[in-house]
């Protein structure tokens, strides 16, 4: 499961607390994320760490006990669109796990059970059962041994909309089966059905043993209107037309997987066919998108076959499944989901060729594909062990970027993930492998994803690439089609490396927190001394064993010194003939944690030019940006950084020249003008436009005219914003030209401008544009609208209220409901509105949102 980089948790937290640093960026799977802003992170004081509240554990969460083994599931399903029901017949093949059993307990949530029968050779026999609307306990009539398979047929109706709502930050609803625009009344939305099984919601649409440590094969007969396309796991064996305008599609999955990975999708999709060449022949690779995106499907998903080859070769384990399909659905309750052979993605993944200029979502695509090894093939035995799924999928994003875009891009992505974890760690520090939690949904956090990915990167750096990937191959082959716990991964690495790695797994996977390191270095009489202190609160956090390198440059020559830190205070001394030009702690820049290592201006300058790695170059610029001791020297470095080969560095360097009035202004302006039109990265061109517009006397009219015609939406939006901020510009003409655009960046730019100008005449424009936006774009748009409504006249707020009330009640994404509620909070409160808001809060089913509403007040 892709958690949209857990950014939606951060978004809501930011809104509620009103000051979580600054306005957040959209999730990194949607736009390019913000660069890191500190050198790994700012040093924390001991008393700050002590204030961190650990999760209030309530009870031990064991793996599901095996009483019965589910061998095979056969489903025959049809759909009642009017009632939003599924009518199904499930035939389950089962056997006792070890001990003789005369009954079987199945998960079956919110069903009408019509009959339960034992299926024998040529007959069916009614069975007695007890059902409490969650568990179906069937009396088999006699005791069966572990060598006896038996078959049970259950006829039932699933009623997902009548179940209590639940969910988490990663999966915002958990009803399992979703009817989208069931009555067809929304002319702007297709009719669809899709499923979401993780964590334990498959049992809301078919009876099963709904646990990650259960594995089964399956077949599904789906009867739908003939106009619809279907998708499920495995391969499509046949399609048969029926009378009455329906069709039955038969999907079969011969390889075992967990019940939470079972999926169905129904709707009108364009199916763009591709293939991947395996050692056994061509494997179908298909892309299911809405018809208007058919022409863009290969631009969105087209690197999938290359990913399959890359990951297969890297892991030494070929993609094993019979096909791979990827489908985009409406109103999805998460970012994406790795259903075996048939991953589901949120609608934001559908982009035009113009939108793809500013960034694709290949990190999401790689994430879900990698799950087909880590999660689908080898599955965590319990949700406590979820990082065995999600940490690997998270790290696949690094691996793909390293291969496709280079190490700088991968290291930047790595740092963004670590920043996400460090932000969460300010409020929450828990073990990676958690055997106690309030809900399994709590496992879907920045620990399981981002921290886990960074831990795997450290493990790779420690054992080396050859051993790392050989260990993963061994792990996969030994545990294929099985469920595992964290010790299985450790044992696999120990088998390959020959080393006892209990220390590594204990401190990183089985303990909370991260190292907080204070580094000081000095040179005297031929000796370089490096003092290292671990400052984390060791009452809650380990004293870490940290094998790493200290890189030292002297006479422009690099020497790497391997060291092992394993005490709260360490001193390392290195003999050298002259004072070093630079000391770089953690030369590989791979450590997960907080590092504070003060350096002089000269050292930071040398670090930028010589260290090579993205993070050390970026941190050098960050450190210099706040240094006021030698402005001209620093600006020269930033001017040179405008030519850095990596776009994030160029983008950061541009920010130094906002409102620039220093030396060589003409040269700097000329350089920025060129970047605004010619830089190969659209996000850099956009930043250049914004910076250029801030420099008095830059005379950039020709550049702005060209930029507003740029193919990139982001550059267009930046140019439009710049023009609207320009004194003497014909703003009415500019607004008239662009206010009917359906481009997201143009709309967002105008929304900010209208809110700043308090232009209440644009209220109708705001209400119309709401219909164009979705996801995080809509979230931020509503922030601008809330700013406008704060002082808007009664006429505007009265007109806005019904739409906002509807969104606050009914928007499919909870963070959009929250944003709409925030807009209502901005409207002057009448008694009627107060009552409406109380009703919204009372009827909100998400406990998480209820807590946020309470904190917001109003």
N, C-alpha and C positions, 0 to 999 in steps of 0.2 A: 504494500500500500504506500502510495506516495502521499505524504502529508502536507503538500504544498509548502515544504520546508518549514512546517509548523508555524508559518508566518501568521496565520489567522488567529492563533492564540495570542501572538504578540499584538496584532491589530486591535483586538478587543481589549487587551490589557492596557494598551496605550490610550484608547478612547476613555476607558473608565477612570484611569488615574490622571488623565488630563495633562500629564507632564512626563511621560516616559521618554524623556530626553527631547525628542523632536518629532515632527510629523513623520510617520513611518513610510517606508517604501512599500509598494505592492510586493507580494510574494515573488521570490526569485525565479519561480517557474513561469512567471507572467511577464516580468520585465527584468532587465539587468539590475541586480541588487546593489546597494550602496557599498562602496569600498570600506574596508576596515579603517577605523579612525584612531586606533592606538597601537602601540607596539605590543602585539599579542593581546594585551589588555592593560588597563591601569591597575597599578598595585593596590591591593586591598589591605586594610589594617586588621589586626587580629580581632579587635572588638567588633568590627563589622561582620566578619565571618561568623562570630559567635551568635549573631542575631538571626542567622539563617534558620528558618523553621523547617525541620525535617518532616516528611510526610507522616500524617497520623495513622500509622498502620493499625489495623484492627484484627486481622487474623491471617494465619498461614494459608497460602493459596497453593494447593497441591495440583499435580497433574491429574487429569481425569482417570479414575481407576478403571481398569479394563475388566469388565465382567463379560461383555459380549463383543465379538468382533464383527463389524459390518463389512461384508465381502463385496457386495454389489448392490447398486440401487437402480431400479428401472422405474421411470416416471412417465405417465401419460397425462398431459395437462391441456386444458383449454381455459379460456378467459371470459369472464363476464365483465365487459367494459362499463356497463351502466352501474353495477354494484361495486365494481373494482374488486372482484373476487377471482380466485383461481380455483377451478374444479380439477381435482387430481386423483389419480390412482397410483399408489406407490407400491411396488413389489420389491421387498428387501430380502436379500440373501444374507443369512447370519449364522453364527455358530458361537458356542460358549468359548470364552478366552482360554480357560484352563479347567475350572471346576464345573461339575454338572449344574445345569440351570434349567428350571422349569418355567421361568418367566423371562421377559426381556423388557427393559425400560428404554423408551425412546424420547427424544426431545421433539415436541410438537406443540407449537405455541399459538394459541388463539384459533384453533381449528373447530369446525363442525366435523365430528367423526361420524361417518355414515355406516361403515362396516369394517370389521377386522376379521380376516380369514387366514387359516393355515392352508397353504397351497401345496398339495401333494401331487403325485404323478398325473392323475386324471380327475382330481376332485378338489373341491375347496370346502373347508370346514370352518364354521363360525367359531370364533374364539372369544372368551370372556376377557374383559379389560376394565381398568379403572383409568379415568382421565380427569385431571384437575386443571385443564386449560394450559398446562405447560409440559407436564410429563404424561406420557401414555405408557401404562404398565399393562403388559399383555400376558395372560396366563396361557402357556403353550399346551397345557393339557397333560404333559408328561415331562420328565427330565431328559435333557439332551446332553450328550458328552461332547468333548472338544473335537472329536472326530466326525461329528454329525452336523452337516449343514441343513438348515431348514429355511423355508420361504414364507414370508408373511405379506399378505396383500391388505392395504389400507385404502379405503375410499374416503375422501375428505374434501372439505372446502376451506381454503385459506382466506382469511379476511384481514389483510395487513392494516388497513386504515382504521380498524376497530381496536387495534392493540394500543396499549400505553406507549407514548413516545419516549425514547431515550436517545443516547448518542454521546458523542465526545467532541473534542476539538478537531480530531482527525476525521471522524465519521459523524456528521452532524445529526443524522437520524439512523435508526436501527430497525426499521420495520421489514427489511429483507426484500420485499417485492414492491415495486413502485409503478403506478399508472400515471403517465404524464399526459395532461390535457385529454383525459379519458372521454369526455363528452364532445370533444372537438370544438368547444365554444371559443377557444383562443385561436384566432386566425393567424397569429404570428408565431404559433408554437406547434410543432408536429405532435402527432399522437405516438406515444412510445410506451413500452413496458421494458423494464430492466430490473436486475436483481443486484443486491449487495450483501454478501454473506459474512464478511469479517465484521465483528469477531464471531458472534454466535447467533446470526440472524438467518442463516439458511433454513433453520428449523422453524422459521415463520412462514415458509412456503412449501416445505416438504418434510415429512417425518424422518429423523435421522439420529445419529449419535453425534451431536454437534460439539466436537472437541478437536483441537488441532492434532492430537496424537492418534486420531482415527484415520485410516486410509481405505479407499474403496475405488472400484471401477464403476462406471455408470452408463446409462443410456436414457435419452429423453425423447419422447414423442410430443411435439408441440403442434397443436391445432390452432391455426390463426386464419384471419381473413386472407384470401389469396393475394391481396394487394400488398401485404406486408412481407418484409424480409426478416429472417430469424438468424440468430447466432447462438451457439452454445459451445461447450467444451468438446474437444475431440474433432471428429470428422463428420460431415454430412453424408450419411449413407444413401438416403433417398428422399425425394419430395413426392407426395401423392396428393393429387387434387381430389377433393370430395364434392359431394353435391352441396348446394346452398352457398357456393362461393367461398368455401374454405379450403385449406390445404394442410396436410400434416407433414411436418419435417421430422426426420428421424436422425438424431445426433448420437454418436457413440464414442465413448472414451474408454479405451482398453488398458490404459496405464493408470495405476492407483494414485489418488491424491486425496487431500483432506476435504471434508464436506464444506468448509467455509469458502473453498475455491470454486464451487459449482456456480455456474452462471447461465442466465438466459437474457436475450435482448430481442425485442420485437419492434419494428417500425419501418418507415420508408427511408432506406439508406441507399446511397450510391456505393457500390462495392468495387473498389479499384484493386485489381489483382496484381500481385507481384510474386516473387518466389525466392527461395534461398537454396543454394546447392550444397547439400550435405553429402557425406560419404555414401549414403544409401540412395541418393537421387534428389530430385527437386522437391522441396517442402513448400506447400502453399503459404504465402505471406500476403494477407489481404487487409485493406484499409476501408473501414465502414465510416462514411461521413454523410452529412446531409447533402442532398443533391447539388445545392449551390456551391459547395466546396469540393466537388468532384475534381475539378481542374487543378486544385491545390493539394490534393491528397498526397501525391508523391513528393511535393516540396516539404510537406509536414513530416511524413513518415518514411520517406524514401531511403534514408540511411539505415533502416532496420536490418536489411540483409547483411550489410557490412558490419553492423553491431553483432549480429549472430555469429558471423565468422570470427570477428575479433575476440568476443568473449569465449567462444568454443576453443579457439587456439590458445588463448591466455590461460584458461583453466585446465587445458588438457582433457576436457570432457565435452563432447559434442552435444549441442542442443538435442534433447532426446525426444521431444514431443512431436506428434504427427503434423502439426500445422502451427502457425502463429497468426492470429487475427487481432486487430486493434480497432476499437469502436468508440466513437464519440457520442455521448448522449446528453440530453437536456436535464437541467435541474439536478445534476449529480450531487450526491451528499458528501463527496470527498474530492480529492485531487485526481486520483487514479487508483485502479485496483488490478492486481496481478492474477486474475482468474486464469487458471491453467489453460493455455493455448488461446485465450480470448480476453485480453486486457481491456478494461473500460477506462475511458478518460472523460474529464469534464469538458464542457463545450468551449471553454476558453482556448483549448488546444487547436480548434479550427481557426485558422488564420489565412488571410489572403497573401499573395506574393508581396504586396506592399507592406503588410504588417510584419511579415517575416524578415524584412530588412532590419528591423530594430532588435531582433532577437527571436530565436526559436525556443522550443521546449524540449530539446533533445535530452536534457537531464532527466525529465519525467519519463521519456520513452525508454532511455537506458535503464532507469530505476526499475520499471515494471518488467522489462525483459530479463534483467539480472535475477529478479525474484524467481524466474523459472528454473534456476539452479538453487538459489538460497531462499527457501520458502515453499516452493512448489515441489521440487524434487526431494530436497532435504528440509524438513519442516520442524519448527520449534515444537517440543512436546507439550508445552504449556505456554500461556501468555506471559508468565514470568520470564520465559526465555525468548521473548519477542525480539531482542536485539540480534539473535541468530538469523532472523529474517531481515529486519529493517536496517541494521548497521551495514550489512553487506550490500543491500540495495542502495543505501546512501553512498557507500564508497564506490559503487559502480559509476556514479556520476563523475567522481574524480578520475577514475580509470579511463572513461570514454573521452573526457576533455583532454587528459594527458595525451592520449593517442591521436585525437582528431584536431585539437587546437593548440597543443603544446603545454609544457610544464608550467609556464606562467599562468595560463588560464586555469589549469587544474589547481595550482596553489592558491590562486585568488578564490576559487570556488571553495576550497578547503577552509580558508580563513573566514569566509562568510558563514560557513556552517559552524565553525568554532565560536564566532561572535554570537550566533544564535543560542548555542548552548550556554555560553558565559552569561548572556542576558537572563536565561531561565534560571541559572544557578544562583542568581541574586535572591530568588524567592524559594528555590526548591533544590535540594541536593539529596539524591537518593541513589541506592545501588543500581548499577546497570541491570543486573539480574535480580529481580525483586520477587521474593517469595511471599511478601505481604503487601497488599494494596487494598484499597476500598473497592475498586472496580477494575476489571481488566482493561477498560478504556483508558485508565490512568497511565498505562504503559506507552501510549502513543504520544510521546513527548520528545523534546530536543535531546534527552538522554539517549533514548533508544535509536534515534535517527542520527543526529549530528555528532553527538559525543561518540557514539559507537563507530561511526565512519572515521573519525579522527583517531580512535584507538587502533583500528585496523591499519591505518596509515603508519602509526608508530610501530606496530608489530612488524609490518613490512620493512620499515627502515632498520629495525633491530636485527631480524634474521636474514635480510637480503632478499632480492627479488626471486632468485632461483628457489630458495627454500620456501618462501612465502607461497608461491604459486604451486610448487610441488605439494606442499601441505594441504592447500585447498583441493587439489586433485585427489589426494588420498582421502580427505574428509568426505568429498562427494561420492567417490566410488565405494567407500566403506559403508556409507549411510544412505545410499540411493533408495528412494521410495520408503524411507523410514522417518521416524521422528527422533529428535535429538535434544540434548541439554548442553549447557556451556562446557561441561567437562569433555564431551565428545570432540569439541573443537580443540581444546587444549591437548588432548591425547593425540589427535592427528598431527599437531605441530610438534609434539615431543617425539612421535614416531619418526618423523622426517629429520628433525634437527638433532636428535639425540640428547637434547637438553631438557632439564627440568624447568618448565615454564610456569610452575605454580605461582611464583612470585609475581609474574606479569599479570596473569589472569586474576589473581586475588586482589591486587591493588587497583586494577582498572575495571574489571567486570563485577567484582563482588564487594566493592567498597564505594562509598559516596565521595563526591568532591573532586578536587583537582589540585595540583601543586601551585603554590604561590611563591615565586622565586625572586629573591633580591640578589642582584649581582653587582659586585664592585671590582674594579681592577686597578692595579697600580704597577709602576715600574721603578725599580731602584737598584742601582749597583749590579746591573746585569741579570736581574731576576724579575720576571713578570709574575705578579701574584694575582690570582683570581679568587675572591672570596664569594662563596655561595651560601645563602641561607634559605631554608624552607620555612615560610611564614604562615602556612595554612594552620587552622586550628586542629591540632592532632587529637583532640578529644573526639572529633567526628570524622576525621580524614586521616589517611595513612601518612606516615613518613615514607615518601616514595623512594624506590630504587630507580634511578634515571640514568641509563646509559646514553650518552650523547657526545657530541664533539664540540670542542672550543677551537674555533678557527682564528688564527693569528696571522696578520700580514706584517712583514718587516722587510724593508728594502724591496717593496713591491712583490714579495714572494709569499705565497700562502702555505702555511703549515697547519694541518689539522691534528689536534690532540684528542684522542678518545679518552673520556673520563667516565667514571661511574659515581654518581651522587647518591648516597644512601643514608645520610645523617641530616639532622636539622641544620648543622653548620659544617661546611667543608672549606678547606683551603688548598688550592692547587698552585704549585710554583713551577715555572718553566725558565730555564736558563736561556738567555739570548743576548747577543752582543750589543744590541741597540734598542731603543724604545720602539715598541711596535706602532705602526700606523693605525691599526684597527684590531680590536678584539671583538669577535662575534660569538656570543654565547649561543649554543645550539646551532652549530654551523649548518645543519640540514634544515633548520627552521621547521621542525616537525613536531615539537613538543606541544601537547595539549596542556594549557595552563596559562597562568598569569606571570609575566616576566617584567621586572623593572631593572633596567641596566642603563644608568646614565652615561652619556658620552658627550665629548666636547664637540663644538661645531666642526672642527677639522676632521674629527673621526666620523661624524655623520656625512660630511661631504665625501670622504674617502669611501665610506660604506656604500653610498649611492653609486659611485662610479665603478666599484671593484667587486662588490659582494655577489653580483650576478642574479641571485634569487629574487623573485618578485617581492616577497614579504620584507626582506631586508632593504630593498630599494625603496619600497613604499614607506616603511617605518622611518627611514632616513629623511625622506621628504617631510613626513609628518613632524618629526622632531625639529627640523629646521624651520618649519612654518611658524612656530611660536618663538623662535629665537630672534631677538631684536639687536644682537650685538654687531652684526656685520651685514646689513641689509643688502648692499650691492653684491657682495660675494654670494649670498643666498639666492638672490634673484638671478644671478648668472647660472647657478645650478638648475633652477627651475626653468629657465629659458632653454637650457640644453635638454631638460626632461621633456620638453614639448616634442622632441624627436625620439622619445623612447619607443622601442619596438612593441611594447605592450600597451594596449589602449587605456587600461585603468590608470597607469602611470601618467600618460599624456593628459588624461581627463583630470587627474588630481593636480598636475602641474598648472593646468589652465586656471584653476581656482585661485592661485597665488596672484594672478594678474587682474582680478576683479577690481574695478575702480583704480586701475594702475596710473600712477603719475611719476614713475621713477625714471632712471636713466635709460637711454636708448628706446624711448617710447615709440618712436616711429618704426624702428625695427621690430619691436614686440608686436605692435599693432599689425604690421604687414604679415608677420608670422601667423597671428591669430586669424586674420582675414583668410589666409590660405587654408588654414585648418578648417574654418567654417564652411568652406566649399569643397575641399579636396580630401580631407581625412577619410581614410577607408572605413572608419567605424562611425556609424550614424550618431551614436550617443556622444562621441567626441565632437562631431560637427555641431550638435545641439548645444553642448556646453560652450563651445567656442562662440556661437551666436550670442548666448546669454552674457558671457564675459565681455564680448565686444560691445554689446549694447550698454554696458556699465562704464565704459571708458569715455570720459568727456573728450570731445573733439576727435573721435576716431573716424568720423566721416565714413560710415559703413552702410550708407543707403543702398549702394549697388550690391553689397554682400547680402543684405536683408532681402532685397528683391529676388536674388537668386535662391536664397535659402528657403523662402516661402514657397518656391516651386520645386523644392527638393523631393525626391521620391520617398524619403523617409517621413513618416507621420510625426515622429519626435522632433525632427529638425523643423518641419513646418510649424509645429506648435511653439517651439522656441522662438522662431522668427516672428510669428504672430504676436507672441507676448512682448517681444522686443519692440515691435512697431507700435503696439498699444502703449508702451511706456515712453515712446519718443516724443519729445516736445515738438509741437507744430505738425505732427502727423495728421492726416485726414482720417481720423479715427472712425467717424460715421461711415465713410465709404469702405473702410477696411472691415468693419463689423458687418455691414450689409453684404459684403462679398462672401464672408465665411460663416455667418450665423446659421445658414441652412445646411452646413456640412454635417455628414454623419460620421466623420472621422473622429475617433475617440480623443486624440490629442488636441485637435482643434476645439472640440466641445469642452474638454477639461480646461484648456487655456482661457477660453471665453468665460467659463464659469468662475474661475478665480478672479478675472478682471471685473466682471459684473458685480461680484460680491464685494471686491475692494472699492469699487465706485459707488456701491449702494444703489445700483440701478434697478429699482423695483419694477420698472416697466418691462423687465425681462422675465417676470414671473412665469408667464405663459411659455416662454422659451425654456425655462428650467423644467417645467412640468412635461413639456414635449420631449426634451432631451433625455429625461429619465428613462424613457422607453427604449432608447438606443443603447444604453450602457448596461453592463452586467459585471458581476464579480467584483474584484478589487477596484476596477475603474469606477463602478457605480458607488462603491464605498467612499472613495475620495471625493467624488462629485457631490455626494450628499453632505460632506463636510463644508464644501463651498456654499451649498444651498442653505445649510444651517446658519452660516455666517450672514447670509443675506436676510434670512427670515428673522433674525434677532431684533432688527429695527424696522422690519417691513410694516407697511400700513395694514389695517385690518382686512381690507379687500384682498390683499395678496395672501395673507395667512389663512383666511377663510377658504380661499380657492385651493390652497396647497394641502390643507388638513386631510381631506378625504383620501387622496392618493397616499399620503404618508401613513395614515392610519391603516390602510389596506396593506401596505408594505410591512409595517411593523407587526401586523398580525400574520401575514400569509407568505412573505418572501421565503423561498426555499432554503436560502443560506442564512444561518443564524446571525452572521456578522452584518448582513444587510438589514435584517430586522432590527438589530441594535442601532445601526446608523440611522434608519428611518425614525426610530424612537428618539434618537438624539435630536433629529430635526424637530420633532414634536416638542421636545424640551426647550427648543429655541423660540417657539411661538409663545407670545403672551398668553398666559393661562386663564381660560374661562372656567366656570364651574363645569360646563359640559365637557371641555377638553380634559380637565382634571379627572372626571369620572371615566372618560374613555381610556386614559392612560392607566388608571388603576385596573380597568377591565383587561387591557392588553397584558399587564403584568400578571394579573390573576390567572389568565388563560395561557400564558406562556408555559410550554411543556418542558423546556430545557432548564434544568436546575441551575446550570451554569449561567444562563442569561438572567435568571431570576436574581442570582447573587449580584450580577453586574448592575441590574436595574436598581437594586437596593442601594448599591454604592453610589450610583449616579444621582439618586434622589429625583424628586419631581414626579 
